[in-house]
Amino acid sequence: MRYLLAIICASLVTVSAFARLLSNKDPLNGVLDAQLVVIVMQLPGERPGMFRITEEFLGDRAVGGSIDLGDFKLSIPQESGPDIVEPITSATPILLFLQKSKDSPTRWEPTYFGESFFWVENLQNSGLLRRTAERAVELRGQWEQAAHTSDPKQRVAALWPFLSFTYGVSFYEHTEAELKKAAPAEFFAVRFDDERMVARSLNRKQHGNLRSQLEQQQHVYEEFISASGRLPKDVEWKTLPEKLQDAIRGISSGLHELDAFHDRDDLPLIRAAAFWSVRYHQERIAYAAVDAFRDMPDHANLPVIDTLIKEFQSGYKPGTWTGVVWDAERTLCEYRYPETVPLLAPFVADDFTGRGAQFCLKEIVGSDLGRNPKAWIEWYGISREVSLTLSKTRTPE
């Protein structure tokens, strides 16, 4: 994808809280190799390198315990000159994807060439770190479930959607390695062919069952909300009974599996599930729908993506996009339609998403209108008026 290559090659700048959370790195690149995923803080009186675990998402280290990171620093690579090193205070939460250090059995180090760490400037924004960790760990679980599929052909089909730089370099490399192990002949036979050939190897009966299961799981959750008398946004994930958590996970996983078929006849069902995720404010399901929309661009998906952005942006501030909105921006870059312009335009003002959004808008419009969303929206308004005028004045043949 040209957009993703542009993002990798472009020099990205450090900006406000969420940009420092992500900087010029992708949290998905560190999660597959991680033995431990935690949020830590350095408490007053701790010796340098020692941090206290405040939240744990993967691994067996207890919250409240200490962890030794050696000479760890919050460093920001620069195009030229030395890295910028940010100070770590007692109010700096840090998300870490960690593995055991090769140099010391008691120390830990960030995965993916030491780059898998993300932070915000204060505790008020720690929810951004939490959502980033949950998203990455959940995606790792989906990948592991696919990689552990016993039947080689079904394993190839389940893994194939991860063979995309959409999920970052690490997911691509791990998936490629697993595909070669699962079925080398089949992998090389379809590697340069239409990936839908692999997805279609899945049993069509399984496809029909997925649609039915989605409806059943949605019904289970709807009944719970109705009986609870609470608003969907007031229901916290950690307070849900295990049965309800399983239902949400099931819907999310089901959408990912439907996506693997690349059957465009499934798009109406996926769009309905996306609207359902808005009604019940379920980010996991919104993520899965956005991923499917990225793989199967369609004009009819645009208003659904717009609705998802409005629901999950949680009061936009520059540099603080939520994960769903960030995924939606990447998805919109696959939609080379004029109608995409007003949806994508707001992203150009954000220092984190701006370069990518600007590149994609330029591909649609044919010229670079800069980092002001208004310029792109005005272009769309004029273009639309011209199109309408031409359609009215065009004489029938």
N, C-alpha and C positions, 0 to 999 in steps of 0.2 A: 504494500500500500504506500503510495507516494507520500501521503500525509505523515505516516509514521516515520518513514525514512527522513522526511524533512525535520521532524521533531528531534530524531536522533542526531542529525547532522547540525542542526541549528544550535547556536550558543544561547543557553537559557540563563535568565538573570534571577537573582535571589530577591524575593519580595516579602510580603507580609506573612502572617501566621501560617496560612495553609501552604504557601509556596515553600516555606522552610520545612513544613511537614513533608512535602514531596521533593522540593528543590529540583534538580535536574535528573532525579532518579525515579525508578518505578518500584513501589513496594512489592509488586508481584515477582520481581527478579530475585528476591531473597527468601521467599517463603518455602520453596520446595526443598531447599538444603538446610532449612532451619531445624535445630533440635529444641529450640526455645524461642517463643515469641512473647515478649513482656513489655510493659510500660514501667519505667524506673524513674527514680528521682535521687538526687544526691542530697542527703540530709546534712544539716550543720554538724560539724564535728567528725564526719566520716573522713577517712584518709583518702587522698586522691586515687581514683580508679575504683573505689567501692561505691556501689549504688544499692538503694533499697527498692525491691519489687513492689509496685503498687497495684498492678493488674497482670494477670497471666492468661494467655490465650492458647498456648501450646507448650507442652512439656510438663515436668513434674516438680518444678520449684515452687515453694509455697509463697503466697503473698505475704509480705512483711519480712521476708528473708533478704539477705545481702548477696550480692553478686560482684565478682571481681572482673573488671574490664581493662585492667592494666593501664596503659597510657592513652585510653580513649579520649578523643576530642571531637567537638562539633565543628568539623571543618567543611568549608565550602570551596570546591575547586574553582579556579579562575582560568580564563583563557590564556592569560599571561601573568607571570609573577607568582608569588607564593599563595597558598590557600589562605582564605580568610577563616580564622578560628573564632567562633562565637563563645562568649562566656557561659558557663553552666552555673546557674544559681539554684537555691533551694526551692525555687518556684518554676523550674524548667522540667516539664515532663518529657520523656524521651521514649519513643517506640523503637524497639530493637528486635531484629531477626538474627538470632545468635546460633553459633556452633562452638563446640569446644576448641580452644586454642591448640594449635599444633605445637606450640612452644612450652605450654604449661598445662598440666592436668587440672589445675584449679581455676584457670582463667577462661573467659569466654571472649569471642570476637564476632563482629558483624559478618554475616554471609555476603556473598556476591562481591568478592574482592574488597571486603571491608566497607562497602557502601550502604549496606542495608540498615540505616538508622534515620529516624525522622523525628522532628520535634516541633513544638509550638512554644510561644514565649511565656505563656502563663496557664494556670490550671483551668481558667474559664474556657479555653479552647481545647481541652484534652479530649472532648468528645470526638473531635476530628481524628485524633490518633486512634481512638477506640474503634470507630467505624472503619478506618483503614485496616486495622489489624483483623477485625472480624471478617471483612470482605476477603482479605488475602487468605486467611486460614480456611474460610468456607470454600474458596475456589480450590485450595490445595486438597481439601477433602473430596471434592468432586473429581479432581484429577486422579487422586489415589483410587477412588472407587472404579474409575474407568481403567486404570492401569492394572487393577487386580481382577478384572473380568476374566473368568477362566477360559472361555472359548476364544481362541486366537482371532477368529474373524470378527466376532462381536467386540473383542478388545480393540481391534483396529478401528472399527466403526465408532466406538465410544471415545477413543482418544483423538480421532481425526479433527474434531472442532478445535482442539487445543494447538493444532499445528498452524498457528497464526501468530504474527507479531503483535496482534491485538492484546495478547496476554503477556507480552514481553519476551525478551531474548531467552531467559532461563526456561520458561515454559516451552518455548519452541524447541530448544535443545534437548530438554528432558523427554519431550513427547517424541521427537524424532528418534531418540535412542530406544525408547520403549516400542515404537512401531517396528523398528528393525528387528528387535528381539521377538516380538509377537508373531510376526509373519513376514520374514524378509522378502520372499518372492512377491507376495501380495503388495507389500509396501512399495517395492520398486516398480511394480507393474502399474500402479496408479499414482505414483508420486508426482508425475508430470501430466496427469490426466485430470478429468473433472472429479473433484472430491466428492461430488454427490454419488458417484458410483460406490464409494465405500459406505456412505450413509445408508444407501438403499439395500445393503447386505443385511441390514437389520430386518427381523421378522415383521411383516406387515400386520400380523395379529398383535404383536407387541405395540405397534403404532396405535392401533385402535384402542387397546387397553389403556394406553397413556391418556388419551383424551377423556375416557370415562373416569379414570382415577383422579384427574385434575378436578373434574366437576364434583366428585364425592368429597375430596379434601376441602374444597372451597365451602361446600355445604356444612361440613363439620365445624369449620371456623365461624361461619355465619351464625350458626345456631348458638355457639358459645357467646359471641358478642351480643346477640339478641337477648340471651338469658342473663348476661352480666349487667345489662343496663348502662354500660360504660361506653363512652365515645371511643372509636378505634384508635385515635391518637393518644388516648389516655392509658392504653394497655401497654405495659412494659414487657419486653421480651422475657426478662428473668422471672417475671411473676406468672408466666403462662404454664399451665400443666404440660407435662412431657408430651401428651397426646396432641396438644395444639401446636407445640413446637415441631413435632414430627409432621403435622399436616402442612405447615408453612414450608418446611424443608422439602417435603414431597412435591409441593406445587412448583417450587423453584427448580428442583432436580428434573421434574417432568418437563418443564419448559426447555431446559437445556437439552434433554433427550429429543424433544420434538425438533429443536433447532438442528440437531445432528442429521435429521432426515432431509433438511433443505427442501421441504415440500411446501411450496408457496400456498397450497390449499390450506395449510395450517395457520396462515397469517391472521385470518379473522378470529380464530380461537386465541392466538397469542395476544392480539390487540384487546380482546375482551379480558384476558388475564391481566394485562397492563392496567386497564381501567379499574379492575378489581383491586389491584395493588394500591391504586390511588384512594379508592373508597375506604380500604382498611389500613392504609399507610404502612404497607409492608415493603421495605426496601429490598429484601432478598428477592422478592418476586419481580420488582421493578428492574433490578439488575439483570435478571435472566431474560426479561422481555426486551430490554435494550440490546443485550447481546444478540438476540435473535434478529432484531431489526437491523443490526449492523451487517449480519450475514445475508439478509434478504431485503435489500432496499426496495421500497415501494412508496409511491406517492401517498397512499392511504395511511402509511405509518406516521407521516409528519404531524398531523394534529394530535396523535397519541403521544409522540415524543414531546411535543410542546406541553401537553398536560402533565407529563411526568416531571419535566423541568420545573414547572410552576409549583407542583406539589412538594418536591423534595429539595428545592433550593433553600428553604428555611430562612428566608429573609436575606437576599443576596447582599454581600459585601465583597468588594474586590479582594481576591486572594482567598476566599473562603467557600469555594464551591463544595458541595457534598459529593460523595462518591458517585451517586446515581447521575448527578448533573454532569460530572466530569466524563463519565462513560457516555452520556447522551451527546456531549460535544464531539467525542471521537466518532460516534455513530453518525452524526450529521455530516461529518466530513466524507462519508461514503455516498451522500445524497447530492448528486450534482444537478439539482433542479433549481430553477430560480426561486421557487417557493421556500427553499431552504434558507435563503438569505436572511429574512427577518428573524428566524430562529437562531441562526448562528452568529448574527451580528453582535449581540451583547457580549459574547465571549472575547471579542477582540480587545476590549478595554481592560481585561484581566491580565496581569503580568504573567500568570502561570499558563493560561490557555491561549493568550493572545496571538502568539506566533503561529501556532497550528491553525487556529481559526482564520487568521488573516491569509495564510497560504491556501486554505480550502476555498475561502470566499473569492480569492483571486482566480482560482480555477473555474469557478462558476461564472463570475462577472466578466473576466477577460482582462481586467486591469486592477491595479492595487489602489484602493481608496483609503489606505492607512488604518490607524488604530482608533478612529472615532466611529462608534456604532451608528451614529446618525447618518453619516455619509453613505453607508451600505444600505440602510433602510430607505433613505431617500432615493437611492438608485433603484431599489425594488419598486417603490411607489411609481416612479416615472416609467420604468419598464412595463409595469402592469397597465398603466394608463395607455401607453402606446399600443400594447397588445390588444386591449379592449377596443381602442379606436380603429385599429386595423381590421379587427374581426367584424365591426359594425359597417365599415366602409367597403369591405371586400364584396365584390359582386359575385353572385352565384354563377357557376359555369353553365 
